[in-house]
Amino acid sequence: MAWLWIALGGALGSLSRYGVVTAMQRSFPSAFPQGTLLVNVLGSLLIGVFMAWFLRQEAPREEWRWLAVVGFLGAFTTFSAFSWDTWRLLDEGRLVLAAGNVLGSVLLCLLATGVGVWLQRQF
């Protein structure tokens, strides 16, 4: 049954992402990807709200976590998962691991994107 909740959340999240990015592009035309930035910031805010709420509950319903976090936010922005993981490390006082996650994620993902573009251009 988890897959149904995740799929429903994913559909809502991807449509929401499209709506936010499109609205930002139409309202504030720019070369800067402000729609993506807004989605990432909103997703990070929402994962903080959702996860803190779920962790506060004695017996949180898994369906709501599947729908909201895995499905909706997973499709809305994966940056929210990165933000949560980094926040958790900071909250636990693991500053070196948090810094490693930030630097590693940004640098490795940019490198991987560049490699992907290079590979695509080869064929």
N, CA, C and O atoms as CSV, one atom per row, in Angstrom:
chain,resi,resn,atom,element,x,y,z
A,1,MET,N,N,0.818,-1.211,0.000
A,1,MET,CA,C,0.000,0.000,0.000
A,1,MET,C,C,0.858,1.269,0.000
A,1,MET,O,O,0.392,2.333,-0.407
A,2,ALA,N,N,2.119,1.154,0.460
A,2,ALA,CA,C,3.005,2.319,0.507
A,2,ALA,C,C,3.153,2.946,-0.873
A,2,ALA,O,O,3.145,4.170,-1.003
A,3,TRP,N,N,3.287,2.121,-1.894
A,3,TRP,CA,C,3.520,2.646,-3.243
A,3,TRP,C,C,2.383,3.544,-3.709
A,3,TRP,O,O,2.613,4.489,-4.463
A,4,LEU,N,N,1.149,3.260,-3.269
A,4,LEU,CA,C,0.007,4.074,-3.668
A,4,LEU,C,C,0.099,5.475,-3.059
A,4,LEU,O,O,-0.129,6.475,-3.740
A,5,TRP,N,N,0.438,5.531,-1.768
A,5,TRP,CA,C,0.593,6.828,-1.103
A,5,TRP,C,C,1.752,7.616,-1.709
A,5,TRP,O,O,1.646,8.824,-1.922
A,6,ILE,N,N,2.862,6.922,-1.986
A,6,ILE,CA,C,4.029,7.572,-2.580
A,6,ILE,C,C,3.697,8.087,-3.980
A,6,ILE,O,O,4.069,9.204,-4.338
A,7,ALA,N,N,3.003,7.279,-4.762
A,7,ALA,CA,C,2.621,7.684,-6.124
A,7,ALA,C,C,1.691,8.896,-6.099
A,7,ALA,O,O,1.850,9.823,-6.894
A,8,LEU,N,N,0.727,8.886,-5.193
A,8,LEU,CA,C,-0.196,10.023,-5.075
A,8,LEU,C,C,0.564,11.284,-4.681
A,8,LEU,O,O,0.381,12.338,-5.289
A,9,GLY,N,N,1.410,11.176,-3.670
A,9,GLY,CA,C,2.215,12.329,-3.257
A,9,GLY,C,C,3.135,12.789,-4.368
A,9,GLY,O,O,3.306,13.990,-4.579
A,10,GLY,N,N,3.738,11.827,-5.091
A,10,GLY,CA,C,4.637,12.165,-6.188
A,10,GLY,C,C,3.933,12.920,-7.303
A,10,GLY,O,O,4.478,13.873,-7.860
A,11,ALA,N,N,2.731,12.492,-7.624
A,11,ALA,CA,C,1.963,13.191,-8.656
A,11,ALA,C,C,1.665,14.624,-8.218
A,11,ALA,O,O,1.817,15.560,-9.003
A,12,LEU,N,N,1.246,14.792,-6.984
A,12,LEU,CA,C,0.952,16.137,-6.469
A,12,LEU,C,C,2.215,16.992,-6.396
A,12,LEU,O,O,2.181,18.185,-6.695
A,13,GLY,N,N,3.327,16.376,-5.998
A,13,GLY,CA,C,4.584,17.109,-5.881
A,13,GLY,C,C,5.123,17.566,-7.222
A,13,GLY,O,O,5.578,18.702,-7.355
A,14,SER,N,N,5.076,16.690,-8.221
A,14,SER,CA,C,5.606,17.071,-9.532
A,14,SER,C,C,4.735,18.141,-10.184
A,14,SER,O,O,5.251,19.055,-10.827
A,15,LEU,N,N,3.427,18.032,-10.021
A,15,LEU,CA,C,2.541,19.072,-10.557
A,15,LEU,C,C,2.756,20.404,-9.837
A,15,LEU,O,O,2.717,21.467,-10.457
A,16,SER,N,N,2.981,20.337,-8.536
A,16,SER,CA,C,3.235,21.558,-7.764
A,16,SER,C,C,4.547,22.208,-8.185
A,16,SER,O,O,4.631,23.428,-8.328
A,17,ARG,N,N,5.567,21.380,-8.382
A,17,ARG,CA,C,6.855,21.913,-8.836
A,17,ARG,C,C,6.680,22.631,-10.172
A,17,ARG,O,O,7.139,23.761,-10.341
A,18,TYR,N,N,6.025,21.979,-11.106
A,18,TYR,CA,C,5.781,22.573,-12.422
A,18,TYR,C,C,5.041,23.896,-12.276
A,18,TYR,O,O,5.392,24.884,-12.922
A,19,GLY,N,N,4.019,23.915,-11.428
A,19,GLY,CA,C,3.223,25.128,-11.239
A,19,GLY,C,C,4.028,26.267,-10.657
A,19,GLY,O,O,3.922,27.402,-11.121
A,20,VAL,N,N,4.833,25.983,-9.646
A,20,VAL,CA,C,5.629,27.032,-9.006
A,20,VAL,C,C,6.689,27.568,-9.973
A,20,VAL,O,O,6.839,28.781,-10.119
A,21,VAL,N,N,7.414,26.676,-10.623
A,21,VAL,CA,C,8.470,27.104,-11.545
A,21,VAL,C,C,7.879,27.900,-12.706
A,21,VAL,O,O,8.418,28.943,-13.076
A,22,THR,N,N,6.787,27.423,-13.279
A,22,THR,CA,C,6.148,28.122,-14.395
A,22,THR,C,C,5.639,29.497,-13.975
A,22,THR,O,O,5.811,30.473,-14.705
A,23,ALA,N,N,5.016,29.578,-12.809
A,23,ALA,CA,C,4.501,30.861,-12.319
A,23,ALA,C,C,5.643,31.849,-12.092
A,23,ALA,O,O,5.512,33.030,-12.412
A,24,MET,N,N,6.749,31.379,-11.546
A,24,MET,CA,C,7.890,32.268,-11.319
A,24,MET,C,C,8.479,32.751,-12.643
A,24,MET,O,O,8.821,33.926,-12.778
A,25,GLN,N,N,8.598,31.852,-13.619
A,25,GLN,CA,C,9.159,32.242,-14.915
A,25,GLN,C,C,8.277,33.271,-15.610
A,25,GLN,O,O,8.773,34.213,-16.227
A,26,ARG,N,N,6.976,33.084,-15.505
A,26,ARG,CA,C,6.045,34.032,-16.144
A,26,ARG,C,C,6.013,35.371,-15.414
A,26,ARG,O,O,5.952,36.426,-16.046
A,27,SER,N,N,6.054,35.326,-14.087
A,27,SER,CA,C,5.947,36.545,-13.287
A,27,SER,C,C,7.243,37.346,-13.245
A,27,SER,O,O,7.221,38.577,-13.240
A,28,PHE,N,N,8.368,36.642,-13.215
A,28,PHE,CA,C,9.670,37.301,-13.080
A,28,PHE,C,C,10.669,36.701,-14.076
A,28,PHE,O,O,11.578,35.974,-13.677
A,29,PRO,N,N,10.504,37.003,-15.362
A,29,PRO,CA,C,11.410,36.434,-16.366
A,29,PRO,C,C,12.869,36.784,-16.049
A,29,PRO,O,O,13.203,37.942,-15.800
A,30,SER,N,N,13.719,35.771,-16.064
A,30,SER,CA,C,15.123,35.977,-15.740
A,30,SER,C,C,15.922,34.760,-16.175
A,30,SER,O,O,15.380,33.664,-16.312
A,31,ALA,N,N,17.223,34.965,-16.391
A,31,ALA,CA,C,18.105,33.840,-16.688
A,31,ALA,C,C,18.400,33.048,-15.412
A,31,ALA,O,O,18.753,31.871,-15.476
A,32,PHE,N,N,18.252,33.702,-14.246
A,32,PHE,CA,C,18.487,33.025,-12.970
A,32,PHE,C,C,17.320,32.079,-12.686
A,32,PHE,O,O,16.165,32.468,-12.862
A,33,PRO,N,N,17.590,30.862,-12.256
A,33,PRO,CA,C,16.511,29.888,-12.022
A,33,PRO,C,C,15.804,30.109,-10.685
A,33,PRO,O,O,15.865,29.261,-9.796
A,34,GLN,N,N,15.138,31.249,-10.552
A,34,GLN,CA,C,14.497,31.591,-9.285
A,34,GLN,C,C,13.362,30.640,-8.930
A,34,GLN,O,O,13.084,30.435,-7.749
A,35,GLY,N,N,12.705,30.058,-9.919
A,35,GLY,CA,C,11.649,29.083,-9.640
A,35,GLY,C,C,12.206,27.838,-8.981
A,35,GLY,O,O,11.625,27.321,-8.028
A,36,THR,N,N,13.329,27.357,-9.484
A,36,THR,CA,C,13.972,26.188,-8.883
A,36,THR,C,C,14.466,26.516,-7.485
A,36,THR,O,O,14.316,25.708,-6.568
A,37,LEU,N,N,15.050,27.686,-7.315
A,37,LEU,CA,C,15.503,28.102,-5.987
A,37,LEU,C,C,14.326,28.159,-5.016
A,37,LEU,O,O,14.430,27.671,-3.890
A,38,LEU,N,N,13.214,28.746,-5.439
A,38,LEU,CA,C,12.036,28.826,-4.587
A,38,LEU,C,C,11.527,27.438,-4.219
A,38,LEU,O,O,11.187,27.191,-3.062
A,39,VAL,N,N,11.471,26.532,-5.188
A,39,VAL,CA,C,11.028,25.166,-4.928
A,39,VAL,C,C,11.948,24.493,-3.906
A,39,VAL,O,O,11.476,23.825,-2.986
A,40,ASN,N,N,13.254,24.670,-4.069
A,40,ASN,CA,C,14.195,24.058,-3.140
A,40,ASN,C,C,14.063,24.628,-1.731
A,40,ASN,O,O,14.134,23.886,-0.751
A,41,VAL,N,N,13.871,25.940,-1.625
A,41,VAL,CA,C,13.698,26.557,-0.306
A,41,VAL,C,C,12.379,26.110,0.325
A,41,VAL,O,O,12.346,25.748,1.501
A,42,LEU,N,N,11.295,26.133,-0.448
A,42,LEU,CA,C,10.005,25.677,0.078
A,42,LEU,C,C,10.051,24.206,0.488
A,42,LEU,O,O,9.534,23.834,1.542
A,43,GLY,N,N,10.668,23.377,-0.343
A,43,GLY,CA,C,10.783,21.959,-0.024
A,43,GLY,C,C,11.582,21.734,1.246
A,43,GLY,O,O,11.244,20.861,2.047
A,44,SER,N,N,12.643,22.516,1.439
A,44,SER,CA,C,13.457,22.401,2.647
A,44,SER,C,C,12.673,22.851,3.878
A,44,SER,O,O,12.766,22.234,4.939
A,45,LEU,N,N,11.905,23.923,3.732
A,45,LEU,CA,C,11.039,24.366,4.831
A,45,LEU,C,C,10.021,23.287,5.176
A,45,LEU,O,O,9.823,22.961,6.346
A,46,LEU,N,N,9.380,22.739,4.155
A,46,LEU,CA,C,8.338,21.733,4.384
A,46,LEU,C,C,8.888,20.442,4.983
A,46,LEU,O,O,8.228,19.833,5.825
A,47,ILE,N,N,10.077,20.012,4.571
A,47,ILE,CA,C,10.605,18.782,5.158
A,47,ILE,C,C,10.950,19.008,6.625
A,47,ILE,O,O,10.818,18.097,7.441
A,48,GLY,N,N,11.389,20.208,6.961
A,48,GLY,CA,C,11.634,20.527,8.368
A,48,GLY,C,C,10.356,20.455,9.182
A,48,GLY,O,O,10.328,19.880,10.271
A,49,VAL,N,N,9.294,21.046,8.642
A,49,VAL,CA,C,7.998,21.031,9.317
A,49,VAL,C,C,7.471,19.605,9.452
A,49,VAL,O,O,7.099,19.172,10.543
A,50,PHE,N,N,7.443,18.876,8.325
A,50,PHE,CA,C,6.893,17.517,8.335
A,50,PHE,C,C,7.686,16.574,9.230
A,50,PHE,O,O,7.103,15.872,10.055
A,51,MET,N,N,9.008,16.548,9.078
A,51,MET,CA,C,9.811,15.591,9.836
A,51,MET,C,C,9.796,15.913,11.326
A,51,MET,O,O,9.735,15.002,12.151
A,52,ALA,N,N,9.851,17.191,11.680
A,52,ALA,CA,C,9.776,17.548,13.097
A,52,ALA,C,C,8.426,17.127,13.676
A,52,ALA,O,O,8.355,16.657,14.811
A,53,TRP,N,N,7.371,17.294,12.908
A,53,TRP,CA,C,6.037,16.894,13.367
A,53,TRP,C,C,5.954,15.377,13.508
A,53,TRP,O,O,5.448,14.871,14.510
A,54,PHE,N,N,6.453,14.647,12.500
A,54,PHE,CA,C,6.414,13.186,12.561
A,54,PHE,C,C,7.239,12.666,13.729
A,54,PHE,O,O,6.833,11.709,14.389
A,55,LEU,N,N,8.377,13.270,13.994
A,55,LEU,CA,C,9.235,12.829,15.095
A,55,LEU,C,C,8.619,13.138,16.455
A,55,LEU,O,O,8.933,12.469,17.439
A,56,ARG,N,N,7.754,14.133,16.522
A,56,ARG,CA,C,7.080,14.504,17.764
A,56,ARG,C,C,5.929,13.569,18.113
A,56,ARG,O,O,5.550,13.453,19.278
A,57,GLN,N,N,5.385,12.915,17.122
A,57,GLN,CA,C,4.239,12.041,17.325
A,57,GLN,C,C,4.663,10.740,17.996
A,57,GLN,O,O,5.735,10.209,17.706
A,58,GLU,N,N,3.828,10.230,18.888
A,58,GLU,CA,C,4.120,8.938,19.525
A,58,GLU,C,C,4.026,7.808,18.519
A,58,GLU,O,O,4.895,6.937,18.479
A,59,ALA,N,N,3.000,7.814,17.721
A,59,ALA,CA,C,2.818,6.770,16.718
A,59,ALA,C,C,2.370,7.428,15.410
A,59,ALA,O,O,1.198,7.356,15.038
A,60,PRO,N,N,3.321,8.073,14.714
A,60,PRO,CA,C,2.936,8.748,13.469
A,60,PRO,C,C,2.458,7.741,12.431
A,60,PRO,O,O,2.976,6.628,12.341
A,61,ARG,N,N,1.492,8.137,11.671
A,61,ARG,CA,C,0.986,7.261,10.617
A,61,ARG,C,C,1.962,7.264,9.462
A,61,ARG,O,O,2.253,8.313,8.887
A,62,GLU,N,N,2.467,6.098,9.123
A,62,GLU,CA,C,3.432,5.961,8.038
A,62,GLU,C,C,2.870,6.468,6.716
A,62,GLU,O,O,3.607,6.997,5.883
A,63,GLU,N,N,1.561,6.305,6.525
A,63,GLU,CA,C,0.955,6.740,5.276
A,63,GLU,C,C,1.181,8.230,5.020
A,63,GLU,O,O,1.408,8.641,3.882
A,64,TRP,N,N,1.117,9.036,6.082
A,64,TRP,CA,C,1.299,10.475,5.926
A,64,TRP,C,C,2.738,10.809,5.570
A,64,TRP,O,O,2.987,11.720,4.781
A,65,ARG,N,N,3.695,10.072,6.152
A,65,ARG,CA,C,5.102,10.289,5.812
A,65,ARG,C,C,5.354,9.868,4.366
A,65,ARG,O,O,6.051,10.568,3.631
A,66,TRP,N,N,4.800,8.744,3.959
A,66,TRP,CA,C,4.951,8.294,2.573
A,66,TRP,C,C,4.385,9.329,1.603
A,66,TRP,O,O,5.017,9.679,0.606
A,67,LEU,N,N,3.186,9.808,1.914
A,67,LEU,CA,C,2.517,10.775,1.050
A,67,LEU,C,C,3.273,12.103,1.014
A,67,LEU,O,O,3.599,12.608,-0.060
A,68,ALA,N,N,3.548,12.664,2.196
A,68,ALA,CA,C,4.096,14.020,2.280
A,68,ALA,C,C,5.591,14.095,1.986
A,68,ALA,O,O,6.032,14.933,1.200
A,69,VAL,N,N,6.366,13.219,2.616
A,69,VAL,CA,C,7.822,13.339,2.511
A,69,VAL,C,C,8.367,12.562,1.316
A,69,VAL,O,O,9.028,13.134,0.450
A,70,VAL,N,N,8.095,11.278,1.272
A,70,VAL,CA,C,8.660,10.447,0.201
A,70,VAL,C,C,8.030,10.803,-1.143
A,70,VAL,O,O,8.742,10.988,-2.129
A,71,GLY,N,N,6.705,10.899,-1.190
A,71,GLY,CA,C,6.020,11.174,-2.446
A,71,GLY,C,C,6.054,12.626,-2.855
A,71,GLY,O,O,6.683,12.982,-3.851
A,72,PHE,N,N,5.373,13.479,-2.080
A,72,PHE,CA,C,5.234,14.887,-2.468
A,72,PHE,C,C,6.585,15.587,-2.546
A,72,PHE,O,O,6.952,16.120,-3.593
A,73,LEU,N,N,7.327,15.585,-1.435
A,73,LEU,CA,C,8.596,16.300,-1.445
A,73,LEU,C,C,9.643,15.618,-2.329
A,73,LEU,O,O,10.513,16.283,-2.892
A,74,GLY,N,N,9.557,14.298,-2.448
A,74,GLY,CA,C,10.473,13.588,-3.333
A,74,GLY,C,C,10.315,14.015,-4.777
A,74,GLY,O,O,11.292,14.058,-5.525
A,75,ALA,N,N,9.094,14.329,-5.173
A,75,ALA,CA,C,8.845,14.794,-6.538
A,75,ALA,C,C,8.961,16.319,-6.642
A,75,ALA,O,O,9.362,16.845,-7.680
A,76,PHE,N,N,8.615,17.014,-5.578
A,76,PHE,CA,C,8.674,18.477,-5.570
A,76,PHE,C,C,10.129,18.939,-5.623
A,76,PHE,O,O,10.481,19.822,-6.405
A,77,THR,N,N,10.963,18.337,-4.791
A,77,THR,CA,C,12.387,18.649,-4.780
A,77,THR,C,C,13.152,17.632,-3.959
A,77,THR,O,O,12.812,17.383,-2.802
A,78,THR,N,N,14.181,17.041,-4.546
A,78,THR,CA,C,15.028,16.146,-3.752
A,78,THR,C,C,15.991,16.949,-2.888
A,78,THR,O,O,16.652,16.393,-2.012
A,79,PHE,N,N,16.071,18.232,-3.129
A,79,PHE,CA,C,16.934,19.083,-2.311
A,79,PHE,C,C,16.467,19.084,-0.864
A,79,PHE,O,O,17.268,19.291,0.047
A,80,SER,N,N,15.179,18.855,-0.646
A,80,SER,CA,C,14.674,18.821,0.722
A,80,SER,C,C,15.286,17.667,1.499
A,80,SER,O,O,15.572,17.820,2.686
A,81,ALA,N,N,15.493,16.525,0.871
A,81,ALA,CA,C,16.130,15.391,1.542
A,81,ALA,C,C,17.576,15.731,1.891
A,81,ALA,O,O,18.042,15.417,2.986
A,82,PHE,N,N,18.279,16.365,0.973
A,82,PHE,CA,C,19.645,16.822,1.226
A,82,PHE,C,C,19.657,17.781,2.421
A,82,PHE,O,O,20.512,17.668,3.300
A,83,SER,N,N,18.721,18.713,2.453
A,83,SER,CA,C,18.649,19.689,3.537
A,83,SER,C,C,18.369,19.008,4.873
A,83,SER,O,O,18.976,19.353,5.888
A,84,TRP,N,N,17.455,18.046,4.874
A,84,TRP,CA,C,17.130,17.343,6.113
A,84,TRP,C,C,18.337,16.559,6.620
A,84,TRP,O,O,18.667,16.624,7.804
A,85,ASP,N,N,18.986,15.829,5.741
A,85,ASP,CA,C,20.151,15.041,6.145
A,85,ASP,C,C,21.244,15.932,6.726
A,85,ASP,O,O,21.863,15.593,7.734
A,86,THR,N,N,21.475,17.074,6.080
A,86,THR,CA,C,22.498,18.001,6.553
A,86,THR,C,C,22.087,18.623,7.886
A,86,THR,O,O,22.914,18.747,8.790
A,87,TRP,N,N,20.831,19.011,8.015
A,87,TRP,CA,C,20.345,19.581,9.277
A,87,TRP,C,C,20.493,18.583,10.419
A,87,TRP,O,O,20.915,18.944,11.517
A,88,ARG,N,N,20.144,17.333,10.154
A,88,ARG,CA,C,20.248,16.292,11.182
A,88,ARG,C,C,21.696,16.167,11.655
A,88,ARG,O,O,21.948,16.072,12.856
A,89,LEU,N,N,22.640,16.165,10.726
A,89,LEU,CA,C,24.057,16.090,11.100
A,89,LEU,C,C,24.475,17.307,11.923
A,89,LEU,O,O,25.194,17.162,12.912
A,90,LEU,N,N,24.038,18.494,11.533
A,90,LEU,CA,C,24.340,19.703,12.295
A,90,LEU,C,C,23.726,19.643,13.687
A,90,LEU,O,O,24.372,19.991,14.675
A,91,ASP,N,N,22.489,19.203,13.758
A,91,ASP,CA,C,21.777,19.107,15.028
A,91,ASP,C,C,22.453,18.115,15.981
A,91,ASP,O,O,22.408,18.287,17.199
A,92,GLU,N,N,23.070,17.091,15.423
A,92,GLU,CA,C,23.785,16.088,16.220
A,92,GLU,C,C,25.220,16.520,16.515
A,92,GLU,O,O,25.973,15.771,17.138
A,93,GLY,N,N,25.605,17.711,16.078
A,93,GLY,CA,C,26.949,18.216,16.335
A,93,GLY,C,C,28.024,17.624,15.438
A,93,GLY,O,O,29.212,17.729,15.742
A,94,ARG,N,N,27.630,17.020,14.366
A,94,ARG,CA,C,28.580,16.407,13.431
A,94,ARG,C,C,28.903,17.396,12.310
A,94,ARG,O,O,28.512,17.213,11.158
A,95,LEU,N,N,29.619,18.434,12.685
A,95,LEU,CA,C,29.889,19.541,11.769
A,95,LEU,C,C,30.734,19.117,10.574
A,95,LEU,O,O,30.486,19.563,9.453
A,96,VAL,N,N,31.723,18.269,10.798
A,96,VAL,CA,C,32.582,17.840,9.688
A,96,VAL,C,C,31.783,17.015,8.683
A,96,VAL,O,O,31.937,17.185,7.474
A,97,LEU,N,N,30.921,16.112,9.189
A,97,LEU,CA,C,30.094,15.326,8.282
A,97,LEU,C,C,29.102,16.213,7.530
A,97,LEU,O,O,28.860,16.004,6.341
A,98,ALA,N,N,28.529,17.199,8.217
A,98,ALA,CA,C,27.591,18.120,7.559
A,98,ALA,C,C,28.299,18.906,6.459
A,98,ALA,O,O,27.776,19.044,5.353
A,99,ALA,N,N,29.488,19.418,6.766
A,99,ALA,CA,C,30.253,20.165,5.761
A,99,ALA,C,C,30.637,19.251,4.599
A,99,ALA,O,O,30.599,19.667,3.441
A,100,GLY,N,N,31.003,18.021,4.903
A,100,GLY,CA,C,31.328,17.060,3.857
A,100,GLY,C,C,30.139,16.765,2.968
A,100,GLY,O,O,30.281,16.614,1.755
A,101,ASN,N,N,28.950,16.683,3.583
A,101,ASN,CA,C,27.740,16.435,2.806
A,101,ASN,C,C,27.436,17.611,1.883
A,101,ASN,O,O,27.065,17.414,0.726
A,102,VAL,N,N,27.592,18.830,2.392
A,102,VAL,CA,C,27.330,20.018,1.575
A,102,VAL,C,C,28.331,20.100,0.430
A,102,VAL,O,O,27.947,20.204,-0.735
A,103,LEU,N,N,29.596,20.054,0.762
A,103,LEU,CA,C,30.626,20.174,-0.283
A,103,LEU,C,C,30.577,18.998,-1.249
A,103,LEU,O,O,30.652,19.179,-2.465
A,104,GLY,N,N,30.451,17.796,-0.702
A,104,GLY,CA,C,30.404,16.613,-1.555
A,104,GLY,C,C,29.205,16.618,-2.476
A,104,GLY,O,O,29.331,16.311,-3.661
A,105,SER,N,N,28.057,16.959,-1.952
A,105,SER,CA,C,26.842,16.964,-2.770
A,105,SER,C,C,26.934,18.001,-3.882
A,105,SER,O,O,26.646,17.705,-5.041
A,106,VAL,N,N,27.327,19.192,-3.531
A,106,VAL,CA,C,27.385,20.249,-4.540
A,106,VAL,C,C,28.461,19.943,-5.582
A,106,VAL,O,O,28.190,19.965,-6.783
A,107,LEU,N,N,29.668,19.661,-5.126
A,107,LEU,CA,C,30.766,19.451,-6.075
A,107,LEU,C,C,30.582,18.175,-6.887
A,107,LEU,O,O,30.755,18.190,-8.106
A,108,LEU,N,N,30.233,17.066,-6.227
A,108,LEU,CA,C,30.074,15.801,-6.952
A,108,LEU,C,C,28.891,15.840,-7.911
A,108,LEU,O,O,28.959,15.288,-9.009
A,109,CYS,N,N,27.804,16.493,-7.496
A,109,CYS,CA,C,26.639,16.569,-8.384
A,109,CYS,C,C,26.923,17.464,-9.592
A,109,CYS,O,O,26.503,17.152,-10.706
A,110,LEU,N,N,27.632,18.569,-9.378
A,110,LEU,CA,C,28.008,19.401,-10.514
A,110,LEU,C,C,28.946,18.634,-11.442
A,110,LEU,O,O,28.800,18.699,-12.663
A,111,LEU,N,N,29.897,17.918,-10.878
A,111,LEU,CA,C,30.813,17.115,-11.684
A,111,LEU,C,C,30.043,16.039,-12.452
A,111,LEU,O,O,30.275,15.837,-13.644
A,112,ALA,N,N,29.127,15.350,-11.767
A,112,ALA,CA,C,28.340,14.299,-12.419
A,112,ALA,C,C,27.490,14.875,-13.546
A,112,ALA,O,O,27.352,14.251,-14.598
A,113,THR,N,N,26.924,16.051,-13.338
A,113,THR,CA,C,26.145,16.697,-14.398
A,113,THR,C,C,27.044,16.991,-15.597
A,113,THR,O,O,26.663,16.743,-16.741
A,114,GLY,N,N,28.217,17.510,-15.332
A,114,GLY,CA,C,29.158,17.789,-16.413
A,114,GLY,C,C,29.566,16.526,-17.161
A,114,GLY,O,O,29.656,16.535,-18.389
A,115,VAL,N,N,29.814,15.444,-16.436
A,115,VAL,CA,C,30.151,14.169,-17.069
A,115,VAL,C,C,28.977,13.672,-17.910
A,115,VAL,O,O,29.165,13.181,-19.023
A,116,GLY,N,N,27.752,13.805,-17.364
A,116,GLY,CA,C,26.569,13.398,-18.118
A,116,GLY,C,C,26.414,14.172,-19.409
A,116,GLY,O,O,26.100,13.596,-20.450
A,117,VAL,N,N,26.632,15.480,-19.346
A,117,VAL,CA,C,26.558,16.306,-20.554
A,117,VAL,C,C,27.648,15.882,-21.534
A,117,VAL,O,O,27.392,15.735,-22.729
A,118,TRP,N,N,28.869,15.685,-21.022
A,118,TRP,CA,C,29.967,15.256,-21.890
A,118,TRP,C,C,29.653,13.911,-22.551
A,118,TRP,O,O,29.861,13.744,-23.753
A,119,LEU,N,N,29.149,12.949,-21.761
A,119,LEU,CA,C,28.796,11.642,-22.326
A,119,LEU,C,C,27.736,11.765,-23.415
A,119,LEU,O,O,27.838,11.130,-24.465
A,120,GLN,N,N,26.730,12.576,-23.162
A,120,GLN,CA,C,25.661,12.753,-24.136
A,120,GLN,C,C,26.204,13.367,-25.423
A,120,GLN,O,O,25.764,13.001,-26.513
A,121,ARG,N,N,27.125,14.266,-25.315
A,121,ARG,CA,C,27.679,14.926,-26.500
A,121,ARG,C,C,28.597,14.007,-27.314
A,121,ARG,O,O,28.921,14.306,-28.464
A,122,GLN,N,N,29.009,12.897,-26.716
A,122,GLN,CA,C,29.879,11.959,-27.415
A,122,GLN,C,C,29.111,11.073,-28.392
A,122,GLN,O,O,29.707,10.494,-29.301
A,123,PHE,N,N,27.823,10.964,-28.216
A,123,PHE,CA,C,27.039,10.027,-29.028
A,123,PHE,C,C,25.997,10.736,-29.848
A,123,PHE,O,O,25.251,10.094,-30.587
